[in-house]
Amino acid sequence: MMHFIELIKTIKERREALQVTQEELAELSGVGLRTLKQFESGKGNPTLKTLHKLSDVLGMEICLRIKNITHSI
């Protein structure tokens, strides 16, 4: 859950830094305004496709990494 909160914060801060309103981001990304508002308030559960659309408009990209897993034997 903590990673999701950081993701929300990062996208919202980037949007604000670019001085893009929620309405503008919704229109430019093709994501519904209600969906965007729910996401930024922490109530939504966006798909990876939605996150990609939002981040792409904001000049960001989503990266997946393989976790560094250590096993104790």
MOPAC internal coordinates of N, CA, C and O (Angstrom, degrees):
PM7 1SCF
backbone

  N    0.0000 0     0.00 0     0.00 0    0    0    0
  C    1.4537 1     0.00 0     0.00 0    1    0    0
  C    1.5333 1   110.84 1     0.00 0    2    1    0
  O    1.2310 1   120.34 1   143.09 1    3    2    1
  N    1.3190 1   116.96 1   -36.91 1    3    2    1
  C    1.4590 1   120.71 1  -178.42 1    5    3    2
  C    1.5325 1   111.32 1   -60.32 1    6    5    3
  O    1.2310 1   120.48 1   140.40 1    7    6    5
  N    1.3217 1   116.69 1   -39.60 1    7    6    5
  C    1.4620 1   119.61 1   179.52 1    9    7    6
  C    1.5229 1   110.52 1   -63.53 1   10    9    7
  O    1.2310 1   120.25 1   143.18 1   11   10    9
  N    1.3322 1   117.13 1   -36.82 1   11   10    9
  C    1.4564 1   121.48 1  -179.81 1   13   11   10
  C    1.5249 1   110.32 1   -66.26 1   14   13   11
  O    1.2310 1   120.27 1   139.41 1   15   14   13
  N    1.3263 1   117.10 1   -40.59 1   15   14   13
  C    1.4722 1   121.68 1   177.97 1   17   15   14
  C    1.5261 1   110.01 1   -62.07 1   18   17   15
  O    1.2310 1   120.43 1   138.11 1   19   18   17
  N    1.3269 1   116.77 1   -41.89 1   19   18   17
  C    1.4723 1   120.74 1   177.65 1   21   19   18
  C    1.5216 1   111.15 1   -65.12 1   22   21   19
  O    1.2310 1   120.33 1   142.42 1   23   22   21
  N    1.3244 1   116.97 1   -37.58 1   23   22   21
  C    1.4698 1   121.22 1   178.30 1   25   23   22
  C    1.5229 1   110.25 1   -63.54 1   26   25   23
  O    1.2310 1   120.33 1   134.02 1   27   26   25
  N    1.3207 1   116.97 1   -45.98 1   27   26   25
  C    1.4613 1   121.36 1   177.99 1   29   27   26
  C    1.5283 1   109.83 1   -58.82 1   30   29   27
  O    1.2310 1   120.87 1   131.78 1   31   30   29
  N    1.3297 1   115.93 1   -48.22 1   31   30   29
  C    1.4669 1   121.78 1  -178.34 1   33   31   30
  C    1.5293 1   110.83 1   -60.15 1   34   33   31
  O    1.2310 1   120.35 1   135.43 1   35   34   33
  N    1.3124 1   116.94 1   -44.57 1   35   34   33
  C    1.4615 1   121.86 1  -178.26 1   37   35   34
  C    1.5283 1   111.61 1   -62.87 1   38   37   35
  O    1.2310 1   120.36 1   133.43 1   39   38   37
  N    1.3182 1   116.92 1   -46.57 1   39   38   37
  C    1.4617 1   120.70 1  -179.17 1   41   39   38
  C    1.5268 1   110.58 1   -66.48 1   42   41   39
  O    1.2310 1   120.44 1   137.35 1   43   42   41
  N    1.3404 1   116.76 1   -42.65 1   43   42   41
  C    1.4662 1   120.00 1   179.76 1   45   43   42
  C    1.5339 1   111.01 1   -64.32 1   46   45   43
  O    1.2310 1   120.36 1   136.85 1   47   46   45
  N    1.3337 1   116.91 1   -43.15 1   47   46   45
  C    1.4655 1   120.44 1   179.32 1   49   47   46
  C    1.5207 1   111.25 1   -64.01 1   50   49   47
  O    1.2310 1   120.09 1   141.15 1   51   50   49
  N    1.3163 1   117.43 1   -38.85 1   51   50   49
  C    1.4668 1   121.36 1   178.73 1   53   51   50
  C    1.5308 1   109.93 1   -65.19 1   54   53   51
  O    1.2310 1   120.55 1   136.67 1   55   54   53
  N    1.3261 1   116.55 1   -43.33 1   55   54   53
  C    1.4618 1   120.54 1   178.82 1   57   55   54
  C    1.5274 1   110.03 1   -59.94 1   58   57   55
  O    1.2310 1   120.87 1   134.78 1   59   58   57
  N    1.3236 1   115.94 1   -45.22 1   59   58   57
  C    1.4631 1   120.30 1  -179.03 1   61   59   58
  C    1.5274 1   111.44 1   -67.95 1   62   61   59
  O    1.2310 1   119.83 1   142.29 1   63   62   61
  N    1.3224 1   117.92 1   -37.71 1   63   62   61
  C    1.4653 1   121.62 1   179.01 1   65   63   62
  C    1.5273 1   110.94 1   -63.01 1   66   65   63
  O    1.2310 1   120.76 1   146.07 1   67   66   65
  N    1.3144 1   116.15 1   -33.93 1   67   66   65
  C    1.4666 1   121.15 1   178.64 1   69   67   66
  C    1.5291 1   112.07 1   -85.42 1   70   69   67
  O    1.2310 1   121.18 1   179.61 1   71   70   69
  N    1.3269 1   115.34 1    -0.39 1   71   70   69
  C    1.4684 1   122.02 1  -179.13 1   73   71   70
  C    1.5273 1   112.02 1    56.24 1   74   73   71
  O    1.2310 1   121.65 1  -135.02 1   75   74   73
  N    1.3217 1   114.44 1    44.98 1   75   74   73
  C    1.4584 1   122.15 1   177.38 1   77   75   74
  C    1.5295 1   107.14 1  -106.42 1   78   77   75
  O    1.2310 1   120.49 1   -51.08 1   79   78   77
  N    1.3241 1   116.67 1   128.92 1   79   78   77
  C    1.4611 1   120.04 1   178.49 1   81   79   78
  C    1.5284 1   109.72 1   -76.75 1   82   81   79
  O    1.2310 1   121.19 1   -15.18 1   83   82   81
  N    1.3214 1   115.33 1   164.82 1   83   82   81
  C    1.4658 1   119.07 1   175.66 1   85   83   82
  C    1.5258 1   109.99 1   -60.22 1   86   85   83
  O    1.2310 1   120.75 1   139.78 1   87   86   85
  N    1.3229 1   116.17 1   -40.22 1   87   86   85
  C    1.4648 1   120.46 1  -179.90 1   89   87   86
  C    1.5219 1   111.49 1   -61.85 1   90   89   87
  O    1.2310 1   120.56 1   136.29 1   91   90   89
  N    1.3402 1   116.53 1   -43.71 1   91   90   89
  C    1.4673 1   120.63 1   179.45 1   93   91   90
  C    1.5195 1   111.10 1   -65.23 1   94   93   91
  O    1.2310 1   120.54 1   136.23 1   95   94   93
  N    1.3323 1   116.58 1   -43.77 1   95   94   93
  C    1.4670 1   119.64 1  -179.60 1   97   95   94
  C    1.5221 1   110.64 1   -63.96 1   98   97   95
  O    1.2310 1   120.51 1   138.99 1   99   98   97
  N    1.3217 1   116.63 1   -41.01 1   99   98   97
  C    1.4591 1   120.27 1   178.51 1  101   99   98
  C    1.5280 1   110.55 1   -60.19 1  102  101   99
  O    1.2310 1   120.87 1   134.50 1  103  102  101
  N    1.3210 1   115.95 1   -45.50 1  103  102  101
  C    1.4662 1   120.28 1  -178.72 1  105  103  102
  C    1.5301 1   111.58 1   -66.74 1  106  105  103
  O    1.2310 1   120.36 1   134.41 1  107  106  105
  N    1.3281 1   116.91 1   -45.59 1  107  106  105
  C    1.4676 1   120.74 1  -177.54 1  109  107  106
  C    1.5256 1   112.80 1   -67.62 1  110  109  107
  O    1.2310 1   120.63 1   147.37 1  111  110  109
  N    1.3251 1   116.39 1   -32.63 1  111  110  109
  C    1.4653 1   120.00 1  -175.89 1  113  111  110
  C    1.5216 1   113.23 1   -92.40 1  114  113  111
  O    1.2310 1   120.46 1   163.80 1  115  114  113
  N    1.3188 1   116.73 1   -16.20 1  115  114  113
  C    1.4658 1   119.37 1  -176.32 1  117  115  114
  C    1.5152 1   112.31 1    79.19 1  118  117  115
  O    1.2310 1   120.30 1  -164.76 1  119  118  117
  N    1.3232 1   117.04 1    15.24 1  119  118  117
  C    1.4631 1   122.33 1   177.94 1  121  119  118
  C    1.5269 1   106.93 1   -97.90 1  122  121  119
  O    1.2310 1   120.21 1   -42.40 1  123  122  121
  N    1.3135 1   117.20 1   137.60 1  123  122  121
  C    1.4568 1   120.82 1   179.70 1  125  123  122
  C    1.5267 1   111.98 1   -60.60 1  126  125  123
  O    1.2310 1   120.92 1   -37.05 1  127  126  125
  N    1.3205 1   115.85 1   142.95 1  127  126  125
  C    1.4656 1   120.69 1  -179.74 1  129  127  126
  C    1.5236 1   111.02 1   -60.30 1  130  129  127
  O    1.2310 1   120.36 1   138.80 1  131  130  129
  N    1.3171 1   116.91 1   -41.20 1  131  130  129
  C    1.4682 1   120.77 1   178.86 1  133  131  130
  C    1.5305 1   110.44 1   -61.50 1  134  133  131
  O    1.2310 1   120.58 1   137.61 1  135  134  133
  N    1.3182 1   116.50 1   -42.39 1  135  134  133
  C    1.4672 1   121.78 1   178.49 1  137  135  134
  C    1.5191 1   110.26 1   -61.29 1  138  137  135
  O    1.2310 1   120.38 1   135.28 1  139  138  137
  N    1.3263 1   116.87 1   -44.72 1  139  138  137
  C    1.4586 1   121.66 1  -179.74 1  141  139  138
  C    1.5254 1   110.85 1   -64.43 1  142  141  139
  O    1.2310 1   120.30 1   135.29 1  143  142  141
  N    1.3238 1   117.02 1   -44.71 1  143  142  141
  C    1.4590 1   120.67 1  -179.90 1  145  143  142
  C    1.5277 1   110.95 1   -63.01 1  146  145  143
  O    1.2310 1   120.26 1   139.39 1  147  146  145
  N    1.3205 1   117.11 1   -40.61 1  147  146  145
  C    1.4679 1   120.68 1   177.98 1  149  147  146
  C    1.5249 1   110.13 1   -64.21 1  150  149  147
  O    1.2310 1   120.42 1   137.50 1  151  150  149
  N    1.3160 1   116.80 1   -42.50 1  151  150  149
  C    1.4587 1   121.25 1   179.50 1  153  151  150
  C    1.5197 1   110.99 1   -60.39 1  154  153  151
  O    1.2310 1   120.62 1   130.00 1  155  154  153
  N    1.3309 1   116.42 1   -50.00 1  155  154  153
  C    1.4632 1   120.53 1  -176.80 1  157  155  154
  C    1.5258 1   112.33 1   -67.52 1  158  157  155
  O    1.2310 1   120.21 1   156.86 1  159  158  157
  N    1.3210 1   117.20 1   -23.14 1  159  158  157
  C    1.4667 1   119.83 1   178.37 1  161  159  158
  C    1.5280 1   111.09 1   -89.51 1  162  161  159
  O    1.2310 1   120.66 1   177.61 1  163  162  161
  N    1.3379 1   116.34 1    -2.39 1  163  162  161
  C    1.4647 1   120.27 1   178.34 1  165  163  162
  C    1.5088 1   113.93 1    83.56 1  166  165  163
  O    1.2310 1   120.02 1  -171.34 1  167  166  165
  N    1.3192 1   117.57 1     8.66 1  167  166  165
  C    1.4648 1   121.15 1  -176.84 1  169  167  166
  C    1.5201 1   112.92 1   -99.01 1  170  169  167
  O    1.2310 1   120.43 1   161.04 1  171  170  169
  N    1.3097 1   116.79 1   -18.96 1  171  170  169
  C    1.4579 1   119.75 1  -176.79 1  173  171  170
  C    1.5166 1   112.22 1   -86.32 1  174  173  171
  O    1.2310 1   120.99 1    -9.93 1  175  174  173
  N    1.3127 1   115.71 1   170.07 1  175  174  173
  C    1.4552 1   122.56 1   176.55 1  177  175  174
  C    1.5292 1   106.94 1  -134.75 1  178  177  175
  O    1.2310 1   120.63 1  -104.17 1  179  178  177
  N    1.3439 1   116.41 1    75.83 1  179  178  177
  C    1.4675 1   119.80 1  -173.32 1  181  179  178
  C    1.5318 1   112.51 1   -69.48 1  182  181  179
  O    1.2310 1   121.80 1   -29.24 1  183  182  181
  N    1.3159 1   114.15 1   150.76 1  183  182  181
  C    1.4623 1   119.44 1   175.03 1  185  183  182
  C    1.5274 1   108.75 1   -76.62 1  186  185  183
  O    1.2310 1   120.79 1   -14.69 1  187  186  185
  N    1.2935 1   116.09 1   165.31 1  187  186  185
  C    1.4639 1   121.00 1   176.54 1  189  187  186
  C    1.5284 1   109.66 1   -61.64 1  190  189  187
  O    1.2310 1   120.51 1   144.24 1  191  190  189
  N    1.3209 1   116.63 1   -35.76 1  191  190  189
  C    1.4727 1   121.11 1   178.38 1  193  191  190
  C    1.5343 1   110.54 1   -62.20 1  194  193  191
  O    1.2310 1   120.31 1   137.28 1  195  194  193
  N    1.3286 1   117.00 1   -42.72 1  195  194  193
  C    1.4683 1   121.43 1   177.62 1  197  195  194
  C    1.5171 1   110.65 1   -63.16 1  198  197  195
  O    1.2310 1   120.33 1   134.72 1  199  198  197
  N    1.3303 1   116.97 1   -45.28 1  199  198  197
  C    1.4656 1   121.00 1   178.44 1  201  199  198
  C    1.5195 1   110.93 1   -60.82 1  202  201  199
  O    1.2310 1   120.77 1   140.87 1  203  202  201
  N    1.3234 1   116.13 1   -39.13 1  203  202  201
  C    1.4710 1   120.58 1   178.54 1  205  203  202
  C    1.5261 1   110.65 1   -63.81 1  206  205  203
  O    1.2310 1   120.10 1   135.49 1  207  206  205
  N    1.3266 1   117.41 1   -44.51 1  207  206  205
  C    1.4623 1   121.10 1   179.89 1  209  207  206
  C    1.5222 1   111.03 1   -60.22 1  210  209  207
  O    1.2310 1   120.58 1   134.24 1  211  210  209
  N    1.3314 1   116.49 1   -45.76 1  211  210  209
  C    1.4634 1   120.99 1  -179.28 1  213  211  210
  C    1.5174 1   110.86 1   -64.74 1  214  213  211
  O    1.2310 1   120.66 1   130.91 1  215  214  213
  N    1.3190 1   116.33 1   -49.09 1  215  214  213
  C    1.4656 1   119.78 1  -176.36 1  217  215  214
  C    1.5250 1   111.46 1   -66.20 1  218  217  215
  O    1.2310 1   120.02 1   145.10 1  219  218  217
  N    1.3195 1   117.56 1   -34.90 1  219  218  217
  C    1.4655 1   121.02 1  -179.52 1  221  219  218
  C    1.5320 1   110.58 1   -62.35 1  222  221  219
  O    1.2310 1   120.17 1   135.00 1  223  222  221
  N    1.3189 1   117.28 1   -45.00 1  223  222  221
  C    1.4681 1   121.33 1   179.22 1  225  223  222
  C    1.5253 1   110.31 1   -63.30 1  226  225  223
  O    1.2310 1   120.67 1   147.12 1  227  226  225
  N    1.3284 1   116.33 1   -32.88 1  227  226  225
  C    1.4646 1   120.97 1  -177.74 1  229  227  226
  C    1.5323 1   113.02 1   -86.81 1  230  229  227
  O    1.2310 1   120.60 1  -174.97 1  231  230  229
  N    1.3393 1   116.46 1     5.03 1  231  230  229
  C    1.4637 1   120.04 1   178.93 1  233  231  230
  C    1.5135 1   112.64 1    73.29 1  234  233  231
  O    1.2310 1   120.78 1  -148.22 1  235  234  233
  N    1.3163 1   116.11 1    31.78 1  235  234  233
  C    1.4624 1   121.91 1  -179.54 1  237  235  234
  C    1.5225 1   108.65 1  -121.79 1  238  237  235
  O    1.2310 1   121.20 1   -13.46 1  239  238  237
  N    1.3156 1   115.31 1   166.54 1  239  238  237
  C    1.4607 1   118.95 1   173.00 1  241  239  238
  C    1.5219 1   109.36 1  -138.05 1  242  241  239
  O    1.2310 1   121.39 1   -28.61 1  243  242  241
  N    1.3054 1   114.94 1   151.39 1  243  242  241
  C    1.4603 1   121.17 1   179.05 1  245  243  242
  C    1.5200 1   107.70 1   -97.21 1  246  245  243
  O    1.2310 1   121.03 1   -51.55 1  247  246  245
  N    1.3178 1   115.63 1   128.45 1  247  246  245
  C    1.4604 1   120.82 1  -179.24 1  249  247  246
  C    1.5235 1   110.10 1  -118.61 1  250  249  247
  O    1.2310 1   121.03 1   -42.72 1  251  250  249
  N    1.2983 1   115.64 1   137.28 1  251  250  249
  C    1.4603 1   121.05 1   175.10 1  253  251  250
  C    1.5157 1   108.09 1  -104.50 1  254  253  251
  O    1.2310 1   120.83 1   -43.48 1  255  254  253
  N    1.3245 1   116.02 1   136.52 1  255  254  253
  C    1.4591 1   120.73 1   178.83 1  257  255  254
  C    1.5181 1   109.31 1  -123.96 1  258  257  255
  O    1.2310 1   121.62 1   -27.98 1  259  258  257
  N    1.2909 1   114.51 1   152.02 1  259  258  257
  C    1.4605 1   120.14 1   173.61 1  261  259  258
  C    1.5172 1   107.29 1   -82.16 1  262  261  259
  O    1.2310 1   121.10 1   -50.55 1  263  262  261
  N    1.3195 1   115.51 1   129.45 1  263  262  261
  C    1.4496 1   120.87 1  -178.57 1  265  263  262
  C    1.5273 1   110.12 1   -66.85 1  266  265  263
  O    1.2310 1   121.61 1   -29.61 1  267  266  265
  N    1.3064 1   114.53 1   150.39 1  267  266  265
  C    1.4573 1   120.56 1   173.44 1  269  267  266
  C    1.5235 1   106.28 1   -87.93 1  270  269  267
  O    1.2310 1   120.87 1   -83.79 1  271  270  269
  N    1.3098 1   115.94 1    96.21 1  271  270  269
  C    1.4686 1   121.32 1  -175.48 1  273  271  270
  C    1.5158 1   109.22 1   -99.00 1  274  273  271
  O    1.2310 1   120.90 1   -52.23 1  275  274  273
  N    1.3018 1   115.88 1   127.77 1  275  274  273
  C    1.4665 1   120.19 1   175.85 1  277  275  274
  C    1.5207 1   107.97 1  -113.90 1  278  277  275
  O    1.2310 1   121.38 1   -46.44 1  279  278  277
  N    1.2865 1   114.96 1   133.56 1  279  278  277
  C    1.4610 1   120.73 1   179.43 1  281  279  278
  C    1.5227 1   108.87 1  -108.30 1  282  281  279
  O    1.2310 1   121.34 1   -46.61 1  283  282  281
  N    1.3010 1   115.05 1   133.39 1  283  282  281
  C    1.4640 1   117.84 1   174.44 1  285  283  282
  C    1.5205 1   108.42 1   -96.35 1  286  285  283
  O    1.2310 1   121.38 1   -49.29 1  287  286  285
  N    1.3119 1   114.96 1   130.71 1  287  286  285
  C    1.4638 1   120.35 1  -177.34 1  289  287  286
  C    1.5075 1   109.96 1  -109.18 1  290  289  287
  O    1.2310 1   120.10 1   180.00 1  291  290  289

